[in-house]
Amino acid sequence: MLSFNGDVATLQQQAKIVQEKREQEEIHRRKTNLILLFLHGMKEPSEEHGAKEEDKNNIQELLHTIGCEDVSVESITRLGSRLKRRKQSHG
């Protein structure tokens, strides 16, 4: 039978292994993120309801332009609200 100290040490080792695995998963997840800052002529969507589709098309066009047709986009997130960006640009 393991002593109390042995049990604690085993639990600490297991916790460390779990933490390291989570960190590796986070690193892998971040490797697959791409942040675009309206570079390369990316346009603001012309209408609110078609914004996601327009963003998707703009990103596909950008990836084609830089020769990355084999890259698949799983999700697109636009940071900041369109209204806030509009107010900031008009002062």
Phi and psi in radians as a Rosetta constraint file:
Dihedral C 1 N 2 CA 2 C 2 CIRCULARHARMONIC -1.300 0.35
Dihedral N 2 CA 2 C 2 N 3 CIRCULARHARMONIC 2.566 0.35
Dihedral C 2 N 3 CA 3 C 3 CIRCULARHARMONIC -1.341 0.35
Dihedral N 3 CA 3 C 3 N 4 CIRCULARHARMONIC 2.977 0.35
Dihedral C 3 N 4 CA 4 C 4 CIRCULARHARMONIC -1.029 0.35
Dihedral N 4 CA 4 C 4 N 5 CIRCULARHARMONIC -0.767 0.35
Dihedral C 4 N 5 CA 5 C 5 CIRCULARHARMONIC -1.094 0.35
Dihedral N 5 CA 5 C 5 N 6 CIRCULARHARMONIC -0.653 0.35
Dihedral C 5 N 6 CA 6 C 6 CIRCULARHARMONIC -1.146 0.35
Dihedral N 6 CA 6 C 6 N 7 CIRCULARHARMONIC -0.704 0.35
Dihedral C 6 N 7 CA 7 C 7 CIRCULARHARMONIC -1.108 0.35
Dihedral N 7 CA 7 C 7 N 8 CIRCULARHARMONIC -0.765 0.35
Dihedral C 7 N 8 CA 8 C 8 CIRCULARHARMONIC -1.111 0.35
Dihedral N 8 CA 8 C 8 N 9 CIRCULARHARMONIC -0.760 0.35
Dihedral C 8 N 9 CA 9 C 9 CIRCULARHARMONIC -1.093 0.35
Dihedral N 9 CA 9 C 9 N 10 CIRCULARHARMONIC -0.714 0.35
Dihedral C 9 N 10 CA 10 C 10 CIRCULARHARMONIC -1.114 0.35
Dihedral N 10 CA 10 C 10 N 11 CIRCULARHARMONIC -0.773 0.35
Dihedral C 10 N 11 CA 11 C 11 CIRCULARHARMONIC -1.104 0.35
Dihedral N 11 CA 11 C 11 N 12 CIRCULARHARMONIC -0.681 0.35
Dihedral C 11 N 12 CA 12 C 12 CIRCULARHARMONIC -1.123 0.35
Dihedral N 12 CA 12 C 12 N 13 CIRCULARHARMONIC -0.717 0.35
Dihedral C 12 N 13 CA 13 C 13 CIRCULARHARMONIC -1.122 0.35
Dihedral N 13 CA 13 C 13 N 14 CIRCULARHARMONIC -0.753 0.35
Dihedral C 13 N 14 CA 14 C 14 CIRCULARHARMONIC -1.121 0.35
Dihedral N 14 CA 14 C 14 N 15 CIRCULARHARMONIC -0.721 0.35
Dihedral C 14 N 15 CA 15 C 15 CIRCULARHARMONIC -1.104 0.35
Dihedral N 15 CA 15 C 15 N 16 CIRCULARHARMONIC -0.680 0.35
Dihedral C 15 N 16 CA 16 C 16 CIRCULARHARMONIC -1.148 0.35
Dihedral N 16 CA 16 C 16 N 17 CIRCULARHARMONIC -0.722 0.35
Dihedral C 16 N 17 CA 17 C 17 CIRCULARHARMONIC -1.108 0.35
Dihedral N 17 CA 17 C 17 N 18 CIRCULARHARMONIC -0.760 0.35
Dihedral C 17 N 18 CA 18 C 18 CIRCULARHARMONIC -1.102 0.35
Dihedral N 18 CA 18 C 18 N 19 CIRCULARHARMONIC -0.763 0.35
Dihedral C 18 N 19 CA 19 C 19 CIRCULARHARMONIC -1.094 0.35
Dihedral N 19 CA 19 C 19 N 20 CIRCULARHARMONIC -0.763 0.35
Dihedral C 19 N 20 CA 20 C 20 CIRCULARHARMONIC -1.107 0.35
Dihedral N 20 CA 20 C 20 N 21 CIRCULARHARMONIC -0.679 0.35
Dihedral C 20 N 21 CA 21 C 21 CIRCULARHARMONIC -1.124 0.35
Dihedral N 21 CA 21 C 21 N 22 CIRCULARHARMONIC -0.751 0.35
Dihedral C 21 N 22 CA 22 C 22 CIRCULARHARMONIC -1.082 0.35
Dihedral N 22 CA 22 C 22 N 23 CIRCULARHARMONIC -0.722 0.35
Dihedral C 22 N 23 CA 23 C 23 CIRCULARHARMONIC -1.106 0.35
Dihedral N 23 CA 23 C 23 N 24 CIRCULARHARMONIC -0.720 0.35
Dihedral C 23 N 24 CA 24 C 24 CIRCULARHARMONIC -1.141 0.35
Dihedral N 24 CA 24 C 24 N 25 CIRCULARHARMONIC -0.680 0.35
Dihedral C 24 N 25 CA 25 C 25 CIRCULARHARMONIC -1.124 0.35
Dihedral N 25 CA 25 C 25 N 26 CIRCULARHARMONIC -0.708 0.35
Dihedral C 25 N 26 CA 26 C 26 CIRCULARHARMONIC -1.135 0.35
Dihedral N 26 CA 26 C 26 N 27 CIRCULARHARMONIC -0.731 0.35
Dihedral C 26 N 27 CA 27 C 27 CIRCULARHARMONIC -1.080 0.35
Dihedral N 27 CA 27 C 27 N 28 CIRCULARHARMONIC -0.779 0.35
Dihedral C 27 N 28 CA 28 C 28 CIRCULARHARMONIC -1.103 0.35
Dihedral N 28 CA 28 C 28 N 29 CIRCULARHARMONIC -0.745 0.35
Dihedral C 28 N 29 CA 29 C 29 CIRCULARHARMONIC -1.087 0.35
Dihedral N 29 CA 29 C 29 N 30 CIRCULARHARMONIC -0.743 0.35
Dihedral C 29 N 30 CA 30 C 30 CIRCULARHARMONIC -1.219 0.35
Dihedral N 30 CA 30 C 30 N 31 CIRCULARHARMONIC -0.491 0.35
Dihedral C 30 N 31 CA 31 C 31 CIRCULARHARMONIC -1.102 0.35
Dihedral N 31 CA 31 C 31 N 32 CIRCULARHARMONIC -0.442 0.35
Dihedral C 31 N 32 CA 32 C 32 CIRCULARHARMONIC -1.682 0.35
Dihedral N 32 CA 32 C 32 N 33 CIRCULARHARMONIC 0.130 0.35
Dihedral C 32 N 33 CA 33 C 33 CIRCULARHARMONIC -1.631 0.35
Dihedral N 33 CA 33 C 33 N 34 CIRCULARHARMONIC 2.556 0.35
Dihedral C 33 N 34 CA 34 C 34 CIRCULARHARMONIC -2.348 0.35
Dihedral N 34 CA 34 C 34 N 35 CIRCULARHARMONIC 2.226 0.35
Dihedral C 34 N 35 CA 35 C 35 CIRCULARHARMONIC -1.939 0.35
Dihedral N 35 CA 35 C 35 N 36 CIRCULARHARMONIC 2.103 0.35
Dihedral C 35 N 36 CA 36 C 36 CIRCULARHARMONIC -1.854 0.35
Dihedral N 36 CA 36 C 36 N 37 CIRCULARHARMONIC 2.312 0.35
Dihedral C 36 N 37 CA 37 C 37 CIRCULARHARMONIC -1.969 0.35
Dihedral N 37 CA 37 C 37 N 38 CIRCULARHARMONIC 0.892 0.35
Dihedral C 37 N 38 CA 38 C 38 CIRCULARHARMONIC 0.900 0.35
Dihedral N 38 CA 38 C 38 N 39 CIRCULARHARMONIC 0.736 0.35
Dihedral C 38 N 39 CA 39 C 39 CIRCULARHARMONIC -1.588 0.35
Dihedral N 39 CA 39 C 39 N 40 CIRCULARHARMONIC 2.969 0.35
Dihedral C 39 N 40 CA 40 C 40 CIRCULARHARMONIC 0.992 0.35
Dihedral N 40 CA 40 C 40 N 41 CIRCULARHARMONIC 0.657 0.35
Dihedral C 40 N 41 CA 41 C 41 CIRCULARHARMONIC 1.293 0.35
Dihedral N 41 CA 41 C 41 N 42 CIRCULARHARMONIC 0.312 0.35
Dihedral C 41 N 42 CA 42 C 42 CIRCULARHARMONIC -1.141 0.35
Dihedral N 42 CA 42 C 42 N 43 CIRCULARHARMONIC 2.373 0.35
Dihedral C 42 N 43 CA 43 C 43 CIRCULARHARMONIC -1.791 0.35
Dihedral N 43 CA 43 C 43 N 44 CIRCULARHARMONIC 2.695 0.35
Dihedral C 43 N 44 CA 44 C 44 CIRCULARHARMONIC -1.234 0.35
Dihedral N 44 CA 44 C 44 N 45 CIRCULARHARMONIC 2.534 0.35
Dihedral C 44 N 45 CA 45 C 45 CIRCULARHARMONIC -1.072 0.35
Dihedral N 45 CA 45 C 45 N 46 CIRCULARHARMONIC 2.525 0.35
Dihedral C 45 N 46 CA 46 C 46 CIRCULARHARMONIC -1.387 0.35
Dihedral N 46 CA 46 C 46 N 47 CIRCULARHARMONIC -0.450 0.35
Dihedral C 46 N 47 CA 47 C 47 CIRCULARHARMONIC -2.399 0.35
Dihedral N 47 CA 47 C 47 N 48 CIRCULARHARMONIC 2.610 0.35
Dihedral C 47 N 48 CA 48 C 48 CIRCULARHARMONIC -1.087 0.35
Dihedral N 48 CA 48 C 48 N 49 CIRCULARHARMONIC -0.788 0.35
Dihedral C 48 N 49 CA 49 C 49 CIRCULARHARMONIC -1.310 0.35
Dihedral N 49 CA 49 C 49 N 50 CIRCULARHARMONIC -0.458 0.35
Dihedral C 49 N 50 CA 50 C 50 CIRCULARHARMONIC -1.736 0.35
Dihedral N 50 CA 50 C 50 N 51 CIRCULARHARMONIC 0.217 0.35
Dihedral C 50 N 51 CA 51 C 51 CIRCULARHARMONIC -1.072 0.35
Dihedral N 51 CA 51 C 51 N 52 CIRCULARHARMONIC -0.781 0.35
Dihedral C 51 N 52 CA 52 C 52 CIRCULARHARMONIC -1.112 0.35
Dihedral N 52 CA 52 C 52 N 53 CIRCULARHARMONIC -0.767 0.35
Dihedral C 52 N 53 CA 53 C 53 CIRCULARHARMONIC -1.150 0.35
Dihedral N 53 CA 53 C 53 N 54 CIRCULARHARMONIC -0.708 0.35
Dihedral C 53 N 54 CA 54 C 54 CIRCULARHARMONIC -1.153 0.35
Dihedral N 54 CA 54 C 54 N 55 CIRCULARHARMONIC -0.711 0.35
Dihedral C 54 N 55 CA 55 C 55 CIRCULARHARMONIC -1.058 0.35
Dihedral N 55 CA 55 C 55 N 56 CIRCULARHARMONIC -0.777 0.35
Dihedral C 55 N 56 CA 56 C 56 CIRCULARHARMONIC -1.036 0.35
Dihedral N 56 CA 56 C 56 N 57 CIRCULARHARMONIC -0.797 0.35
Dihedral C 56 N 57 CA 57 C 57 CIRCULARHARMONIC -1.121 0.35
Dihedral N 57 CA 57 C 57 N 58 CIRCULARHARMONIC -0.719 0.35
Dihedral C 57 N 58 CA 58 C 58 CIRCULARHARMONIC -1.096 0.35
Dihedral N 58 CA 58 C 58 N 59 CIRCULARHARMONIC -0.707 0.35
Dihedral C 58 N 59 CA 59 C 59 CIRCULARHARMONIC -1.220 0.35
Dihedral N 59 CA 59 C 59 N 60 CIRCULARHARMONIC -0.702 0.35
Dihedral C 59 N 60 CA 60 C 60 CIRCULARHARMONIC -1.085 0.35
Dihedral N 60 CA 60 C 60 N 61 CIRCULARHARMONIC -0.706 0.35
Dihedral C 60 N 61 CA 61 C 61 CIRCULARHARMONIC -1.112 0.35
Dihedral N 61 CA 61 C 61 N 62 CIRCULARHARMONIC -0.735 0.35
Dihedral C 61 N 62 CA 62 C 62 CIRCULARHARMONIC -1.100 0.35
Dihedral N 62 CA 62 C 62 N 63 CIRCULARHARMONIC -0.801 0.35
Dihedral C 62 N 63 CA 63 C 63 CIRCULARHARMONIC -1.087 0.35
Dihedral N 63 CA 63 C 63 N 64 CIRCULARHARMONIC -0.661 0.35
Dihedral C 63 N 64 CA 64 C 64 CIRCULARHARMONIC -1.123 0.35
Dihedral N 64 CA 64 C 64 N 65 CIRCULARHARMONIC -0.761 0.35
Dihedral C 64 N 65 CA 65 C 65 CIRCULARHARMONIC -1.053 0.35
Dihedral N 65 CA 65 C 65 N 66 CIRCULARHARMONIC -0.669 0.35
Dihedral C 65 N 66 CA 66 C 66 CIRCULARHARMONIC -1.624 0.35
Dihedral N 66 CA 66 C 66 N 67 CIRCULARHARMONIC 0.139 0.35
Dihedral C 66 N 67 CA 67 C 67 CIRCULARHARMONIC 1.343 0.35
Dihedral N 67 CA 67 C 67 N 68 CIRCULARHARMONIC 0.581 0.35
Dihedral C 67 N 68 CA 68 C 68 CIRCULARHARMONIC -2.087 0.35
Dihedral N 68 CA 68 C 68 N 69 CIRCULARHARMONIC 0.869 0.35
Dihedral C 68 N 69 CA 69 C 69 CIRCULARHARMONIC -1.120 0.35
Dihedral N 69 CA 69 C 69 N 70 CIRCULARHARMONIC -0.432 0.35
Dihedral C 69 N 70 CA 70 C 70 CIRCULARHARMONIC -1.415 0.35
Dihedral N 70 CA 70 C 70 N 71 CIRCULARHARMONIC -0.018 0.35
Dihedral C 70 N 71 CA 71 C 71 CIRCULARHARMONIC -1.459 0.35
Dihedral N 71 CA 71 C 71 N 72 CIRCULARHARMONIC 2.281 0.35
Dihedral C 71 N 72 CA 72 C 72 CIRCULARHARMONIC -1.823 0.35
Dihedral N 72 CA 72 C 72 N 73 CIRCULARHARMONIC 2.444 0.35
Dihedral C 72 N 73 CA 73 C 73 CIRCULARHARMONIC -1.794 0.35
Dihedral N 73 CA 73 C 73 N 74 CIRCULARHARMONIC 2.111 0.35
Dihedral C 73 N 74 CA 74 C 74 CIRCULARHARMONIC -1.627 0.35
Dihedral N 74 CA 74 C 74 N 75 CIRCULARHARMONIC -0.529 0.35
Dihedral C 74 N 75 CA 75 C 75 CIRCULARHARMONIC -2.770 0.35
Dihedral N 75 CA 75 C 75 N 76 CIRCULARHARMONIC 2.580 0.35
Dihedral C 75 N 76 CA 76 C 76 CIRCULARHARMONIC -2.206 0.35
Dihedral N 76 CA 76 C 76 N 77 CIRCULARHARMONIC 2.310 0.35
Dihedral C 76 N 77 CA 77 C 77 CIRCULARHARMONIC -2.243 0.35
Dihedral N 77 CA 77 C 77 N 78 CIRCULARHARMONIC 2.099 0.35
Dihedral C 77 N 78 CA 78 C 78 CIRCULARHARMONIC -1.582 0.35
Dihedral N 78 CA 78 C 78 N 79 CIRCULARHARMONIC 2.188 0.35
Dihedral C 78 N 79 CA 79 C 79 CIRCULARHARMONIC -1.526 0.35
Dihedral N 79 CA 79 C 79 N 80 CIRCULARHARMONIC 2.424 0.35
Dihedral C 79 N 80 CA 80 C 80 CIRCULARHARMONIC 1.394 0.35
Dihedral N 80 CA 80 C 80 N 81 CIRCULARHARMONIC 2.581 0.35
Dihedral C 80 N 81 CA 81 C 81 CIRCULARHARMONIC -1.424 0.35
Dihedral N 81 CA 81 C 81 N 82 CIRCULARHARMONIC 2.614 0.35
Dihedral C 81 N 82 CA 82 C 82 CIRCULARHARMONIC -1.080 0.35
Dihedral N 82 CA 82 C 82 N 83 CIRCULARHARMONIC -0.668 0.35
Dihedral C 82 N 83 CA 83 C 83 CIRCULARHARMONIC -1.085 0.35
Dihedral N 83 CA 83 C 83 N 84 CIRCULARHARMONIC -0.768 0.35
Dihedral C 83 N 84 CA 84 C 84 CIRCULARHARMONIC -1.094 0.35
Dihedral N 84 CA 84 C 84 N 85 CIRCULARHARMONIC -0.756 0.35
Dihedral C 84 N 85 CA 85 C 85 CIRCULARHARMONIC -1.105 0.35
Dihedral N 85 CA 85 C 85 N 86 CIRCULARHARMONIC -0.697 0.35
Dihedral C 85 N 86 CA 86 C 86 CIRCULARHARMONIC -1.125 0.35
Dihedral N 86 CA 86 C 86 N 87 CIRCULARHARMONIC -0.763 0.35
Dihedral C 86 N 87 CA 87 C 87 CIRCULARHARMONIC -1.121 0.35
Dihedral N 87 CA 87 C 87 N 88 CIRCULARHARMONIC -0.713 0.35
Dihedral C 87 N 88 CA 88 C 88 CIRCULARHARMONIC -1.132 0.35
Dihedral N 88 CA 88 C 88 N 89 CIRCULARHARMONIC -0.652 0.35
Dihedral C 88 N 89 CA 89 C 89 CIRCULARHARMONIC -1.302 0.35
Dihedral N 89 CA 89 C 89 N 90 CIRCULARHARMONIC -0.412 0.35
Dihedral C 89 N 90 CA 90 C 90 CIRCULARHARMONIC -1.723 0.35
Dihedral N 90 CA 90 C 90 N 91 CIRCULARHARMONIC 0.009 0.35
